Amino acid sequence: MSPRLTTLENGFRIVTEAMPGLASASIGIWIGAGGRHERLEQNGIAHFLEHMAFKGTKTRSALQIAEAIEDVGGYINAYTSREMTAYYARVLADDVPLALDVIGDIVLNPVFDPKEIEVERHVILQEIGQALDTPDDVIFDWLQEAAYPDQPMGRTILGPTERVSSFQRGDLEGFVGEHYGPEQMILSAAGAVDHDRIVALASEAFGGLRRRGAFQLQRAQFQSGEKRVVKDLEQAHFALAFEAPGYRDDDLFTAQVFSTALGGGMSSRLFQKLREERGLCYTIFSQVGAYDDTGMMTIYAGTSAEEVADLAGLTVDELKRSADDMSEAEIARARAQLKAGLLMGLESPSARAERLARLLAIWGRVPDVEEAVAKIDAVTRDGVRAQAAQMAQGMPAAMALYGPVADAPDLEALRRRLAA
């Protein structure tokens, strides 16, 4: 069935998609308030706020929030990204009103108890410590910082320890006041859902909210940069990024096909050349991330100190070679992988609800799946080769290295190798 969209007078949007045959539904609120909406002194507060939403409301304790959903066999969770914060639940069909009530309660009525703020502060500081102890997590934060230095887009979502250690109730309330307006919110639901019933419930809960006005994002500027942290670890972690199209650019589909062919699976060039033929690594992949006004194609691998130089050099060699000899068969395989991933993902009500919210936030409408499939099918070998050539011939790049990487080549050396 096709998605249905209703916009309340205050700008609050409700989008649903019924999936016949399902006994469950996913429902949540996606808010245009993520890491890049923070000022420097607020870095980490969007994520802190996400945690605090579950620590009690005017009508429910933290335990009662969890019990309300788990008593009916459902689950509730949240996440913070650079451009969004989401609160969502998965429940059986009869419990959709309950899930909406709980989610609305934690979004609209958090109490920010000072004692709970201190408890959750320690939890988040532990999360930051865990991330710093996980090289193949923290390296992507460092890569983002190298690509977007001194910009909201380049800051970590968790925030630095010193910022998280200083947030107080007024800081949380201030961020909500700035960014949790009805026009920044999208209620999305998929599965066994009744659109009219959800609209009625949402109107009662959210219809009285007052508009806050649009927030002006600082435009992201991808820049060449490098961050290298030498540490005695078992593996050398290598991450290389190139600027890619944002999500409103049709060239994004070309970038996704190229990234998939280059390093998106076991048949990809990087996997075959560096792991299967040379045995230089266990993990290697490439992926594309897209944002409102920019994007990033990332290549990541972990290897030994002795082999990191060879791995880095061969990686850029494969990137350069793909501009000349990427085949029709490779492009066709990558297109098939992307289409299958898209269509298989839509069998999950959670994935479908997230897709509805994200596309509505981007386009102000929900394009048909067939539209995305057609754009994937329209990607040509010549287009992929041209994008590979752009990356090889001077497009901005960033690099992050972590571990025993003192002897790894620097970014400028890799750029010279690409240009040779």
C-alpha positions in Angstrom: 0.0 0.0 0.0 1.1 3.6 -0.6 2.3 5.8 2.2 -0.2 8.3 3.7 0.8 11.8 4.9 -1.0 14.3 7.1 0.4 17.6 8.2 -1.1 19.3 11.3 -1.7 23.1 11.3 1.5 23.6 13.4 3.7 21.8 10.9 3.8 18.4 12.7 3.9 15.6 10.1 2.5 12.1 10.3 3.4 9.5 7.7 2.3 5.9 7.8 2.5 2.9 5.5 0.3 -0.2 6.1 1.9 -3.6 5.5 -0.8 -6.2 5.0 -0.2 -9.5 6.7 1.8 -8.2 9.6 0.8 -8.5 13.2 3.3 -5.8 14.5 4.2 -2.2 13.8 7.1 0.1 14.2 6.3 3.7 15.3 8.6 6.6 16.2 9.4 10.3 16.1 12.3 11.5 14.1 13.5 15.0 15.0 15.7 17.3 12.9 18.1 17.8 15.8 21.4 16.0 15.6 25.1 16.6 16.2 25.4 19.3 13.5 22.7 21.4 15.1 24.8 21.9 18.1 26.9 25.0 18.9 30.5 24.3 19.9 29.7 24.6 23.6 26.7 22.2 23.1 28.7 19.4 21.5 27.3 16.1 22.7 24.0 17.5 24.1 21.7 16.0 21.5 23.0 12.6 22.4 22.8 13.4 26.1 19.2 14.5 25.7 18.4 11.2 23.9 19.6 9.4 27.0 17.7 11.6 29.4 14.4 11.1 27.6 14.3 7.6 29.1 15.1 8.7 32.6 11.6 9.8 33.6 8.7 12.1 32.6 6.0 13.9 34.5 3.9 10.8 34.6 6.4 7.8 34.4 9.6 6.8 36.0 12.4 5.4 34.0 11.3 1.9 35.1 7.7 2.6 34.2 8.8 3.7 30.7 10.6 0.4 30.1 7.8 -1.7 31.7 5.1 -0.1 29.7 6.5 -1.4 26.5 8.1 -4.6 27.7 4.9 -5.7 29.5 3.3 -6.0 26.1 6.4 -7.8 24.6 7.6 -4.8 22.6 10.9 -2.9 22.6 11.8 0.8 22.7 15.0 2.5 21.7 16.5 5.7 20.3 19.6 7.0 18.5 21.3 10.3 17.6 22.9 10.9 14.3 24.5 14.0 12.8 21.2 15.3 11.4 18.5 13.5 13.4 17.4 12.1 16.8 14.9 9.3 16.7 12.8 7.7 19.4 11.0 4.5 18.3 9.2 1.3 19.4 8.2 -2.0 17.9 4.9 -3.5 19.3 2.0 -5.6 18.3 -0.8 -3.9 16.4 -3.2 -3.5 19.4 -0.4 -1.7 21.3 0.4 1.0 18.8 -1.6 3.6 20.8 0.4 2.7 23.9 3.7 3.0 22.0 2.7 6.4 20.7 1.7 7.5 24.2 5.0 6.5 25.7 7.1 8.0 22.9 5.1 11.2 23.0 5.5 11.3 26.8 9.3 11.0 26.7 9.7 13.6 23.9 7.2 16.1 25.4 7.4 15.6 29.1 11.0 14.8 30.3 11.7 16.0 33.8 15.5 16.1 33.7 15.8 15.2 37.3 19.3 16.5 38.5 20.1 13.2 40.2 19.2 11.3 37.0 21.4 13.7 35.0 24.4 12.8 37.1 23.7 9.1 36.8 23.3 9.3 33.0 26.4 11.6 32.8 28.5 8.7 34.1 26.8 6.3 31.7 27.7 8.5 28.7 31.3 9.0 30.0 31.6 5.2 30.1 30.2 5.1 26.5 32.8 7.7 25.4 35.5 5.6 27.1 34.3 2.5 25.4 34.4 4.2 22.0 37.9 5.4 22.6 38.9 1.8 23.4 37.3 0.6 20.2 39.7 1.5 17.4 37.4 0.6 14.5 34.8 2.9 16.0 36.8 6.0 17.0 38.7 6.1 13.8 35.5 7.1 12.0 35.0 10.1 14.4 38.6 11.1 13.7 38.0 10.8 9.9 35.0 13.0 10.2 37.0 15.5 12.1 39.8 15.5 9.5 37.3 15.9 6.6 35.3 18.7 8.3 37.7 20.5 10.7 36.3 23.2 13.0 32.7 22.6 11.8 29.6 21.0 13.5 29.7 18.3 10.8 33.2 17.2 12.0 32.5 17.0 15.7 31.8 13.7 17.5 28.2 12.9 18.3 29.0 11.7 21.8 30.8 14.9 22.5 34.1 15.4 24.4 34.4 14.4 28.0 34.8 18.0 29.2 31.5 19.1 27.6 29.5 16.1 28.8 30.9 16.7 32.3 29.5 20.2 32.4 25.9 19.9 31.0 23.1 20.8 33.4 19.3 20.8 33.3 19.1 24.2 31.8 21.4 23.2 28.9 19.0 20.3 28.1 15.9 22.4 28.3 17.5 25.0 26.1 18.3 22.6 23.3 14.8 21.2 23.5 13.4 24.8 23.3 15.6 25.5 20.2 15.0 22.3 18.2 12.1 20.2 19.4 9.4 22.2 17.6 6.5 20.5 15.7 7.9 21.5 12.3 11.1 19.7 13.1 9.2 16.5 14.0 8.0 13.6 11.9 5.9 10.8 13.3 6.4 7.7 11.2 4.8 4.3 11.5 4.8 1.2 9.3 3.3 -2.3 9.6 -0.1 -3.1 11.1 -1.1 0.6 11.4 -4.3 2.6 11.0 -3.4 6.0 9.6 -6.6 7.8 10.7 -6.3 6.4 14.2 -2.7 7.5 14.5 -3.5 11.0 13.2 -6.2 11.4 15.8 -3.9 10.3 18.6 -1.0 12.5 17.3 -3.3 15.5 17.0 -4.2 15.2 20.6 -0.6 14.8 21.8 1.2 17.2 19.4 -1.3 19.5 17.9 -0.9 22.1 20.6 2.8 22.6 20.1 3.9 26.0 19.0 6.2 26.4 16.0 9.9 27.2 16.8 11.1 28.5 13.5 13.7 27.0 11.1 17.3 26.4 12.3 20.0 27.5 9.9 22.6 24.8 9.5 26.2 25.8 9.0 27.1 24.6 5.5 29.6 21.7 5.5 32.9 22.2 3.7 34.8 19.0 3.0 38.5 19.7 3.3 41.6 17.6 2.9 43.1 16.6 6.2 44.8 13.8 8.2 44.7 12.6 11.8 47.3 10.0 12.9 47.4 8.6 16.4 50.3 6.2 17.0 49.6 3.6 19.7 50.8 0.1 20.5 47.8 -1.9 19.2 47.6 -5.3 17.5 46.4 -3.8 14.3 46.9 -0.6 12.3 43.6 1.0 11.4 43.4 2.8 8.1 40.5 5.0 6.9 40.4 7.1 3.8 37.6 9.3 2.6 36.6 11.3 -0.5 33.9 13.9 -0.8 30.7 12.4 -2.3 27.3 13.8 -3.3 24.7 14.8 -0.8 21.4 13.0 -0.6 19.6 15.5 -2.9 22.1 14.9 -5.7 21.3 12.2 -8.3 25.0 11.5 -8.5 24.6 9.9 -5.1 23.4 6.8 -6.8 26.5 6.7 -9.0 28.7 7.0 -5.9 26.8 4.2 -4.2 27.2 1.9 -7.2 30.9 2.8 -7.4 31.5 2.2 -3.7 29.7 -1.1 -3.8 31.8 -2.3 -6.8 35.0 -1.1 -5.2 34.5 -2.5 -1.7 30.9 -3.4 -0.9 31.1 -7.2 -0.7 33.2 -10.3 -1.1 33.3 -10.0 -4.8 34.4 -6.3 -4.7 37.8 -5.2 -6.0 39.3 -4.3 -2.6 38.2 -7.5 -1.0 39.4 -9.7 -3.8 42.8 -7.9 -4.3 43.8 -7.0 -0.7 42.3 -9.8 1.3 41.8 -12.8 -1.1 44.9 -12.3 -3.3 47.3 -10.6 -0.9 46.1 -11.6 2.5 46.8 -8.1 3.8 43.7 -7.7 6.0 40.7 -9.5 7.5 38.3 -6.5 7.2 38.1 -4.1 4.3 35.1 -2.2 2.9 33.9 1.0 1.3 30.7 2.8 1.9 28.9 6.1 1.1 27.3 8.3 3.7 25.1 11.2 2.5 24.0 14.4 4.3 21.9 17.5 3.6 24.7 19.3 1.7 27.6 16.9 1.5 28.6 13.3 1.4 31.5 11.0 2.1 32.8 7.8 0.5 34.9 6.0 3.1 37.3 3.1 2.7 38.4 1.2 5.9 40.8 -1.6 6.6 42.7 -3.1 9.5 46.1 -4.6 9.0 49.5 -5.1 10.6 52.1 -2.5 11.2 54.4 -4.1 8.7 51.7 -4.2 6.0 49.8 -0.9 6.4 52.0 0.9 3.8 51.3 -1.8 1.2 47.6 -1.8 2.0 47.3 1.9 1.7 49.2 2.0 -1.6 47.3 -0.9 -3.1 44.0 0.7 -2.0 44.6 3.9 -3.9 45.9 1.8 -6.9 42.6 0.0 -7.1 40.7 3.2 -6.9 42.8 4.7 -9.7 42.5 1.6 -11.8 38.7 1.5 -11.5 38.6 4.8 -13.4 40.0 3.0 -16.4 38.7 -0.6 -16.4 35.6 -0.9 -14.2 33.6 -3.4 -16.2 29.9 -3.7 -17.1 29.7 -6.9 -15.1 31.0 -5.2 -11.9 28.5 -2.3 -12.4 25.6 -4.7 -12.9 26.5 -6.7 -9.8 26.7 -3.6 -7.7 23.4 -2.3 -9.0 21.8 -5.7 -8.1 23.3 -5.6 -4.6 21.9 -2.1 -4.0 18.5 -2.9 -5.3 18.3 -6.2 -3.3 19.4 -4.4 -0.1 16.8 -1.7 -0.6 13.9 -4.1 -1.3 14.9 -6.7 1.3 15.1 -3.9 3.9 11.6 -2.8 3.2 10.3 -6.2 4.5 11.0 -4.9 8.0 8.4 -2.4 9.4 11.3 -0.7 11.4 13.3 -0.1 8.3 10.3 1.1 6.4 9.3 3.5 9.1 12.8 5.0 9.1 12.8 5.2 5.4 9.5 7.1 5.4 10.8 9.6 8.0 14.1 10.2 6.3 12.7 10.7 2.8 10.0 13.0 4.1 12.7 15.0 5.9 14.8 15.2 2.7 12.2 15.7 0.0 9.0 16.8 1.8 7.4 13.7 0.2 8.0 10.0 0.1 9.2 8.9 -3.4 8.1 5.5 -4.6 10.6 2.7 -4.2 10.4 2.3 -8.0 11.9 5.8 -8.3 15.0 4.8 -6.4 15.3 1.5 -8.3 15.1 3.4 -11.6 17.9 5.8 -10.5 20.0 2.8 -9.5 19.3 1.2 -12.9 20.2 4.4 -14.7 23.8 4.4 -13.3 26.2 3.6 -16.2 29.7 2.3 -16.4 30.9 5.6 -17.9 29.4 7.5 -15.0 31.1 5.3 -12.5 34.4 5.6 -14.2 34.1 9.4 -14.4 33.4 9.6 -10.7 36.4 7.3 -9.9 38.5 9.6 -12.1 37.3 12.7 -10.2 38.4 11.1 -6.9 41.7 10.1 -8.3 42.5 13.4 -9.9 42.2 15.9 -7.1 38.9 15.7 -5.3 39.3 16.6 -1.6 40.3 13.6 0.6 40.8 12.9 4.3 42.6 10.2 6.2 42.7 8.8 9.7 45.2 6.3 11.0 45.3 4.6 14.4 47.6 2.1 16.0 51.2 1.2 14.9 51.0 3.6 12.0 54.2 5.6 12.4 55.5 4.3 9.1 52.3 4.5 7.1 52.3 6.9 4.1 50.8 10.3 4.7 47.8 11.7 2.8 49.9 13.8 0.4 52.0 10.7 -0.6 48.8 8.8 -1.4 47.5 11.7 -3.4 50.7 11.8 -5.4 50.4 8.1 -6.1 46.8 8.6 -7.3 47.8 11.4 -9.6 50.9 9.6 -11.1 
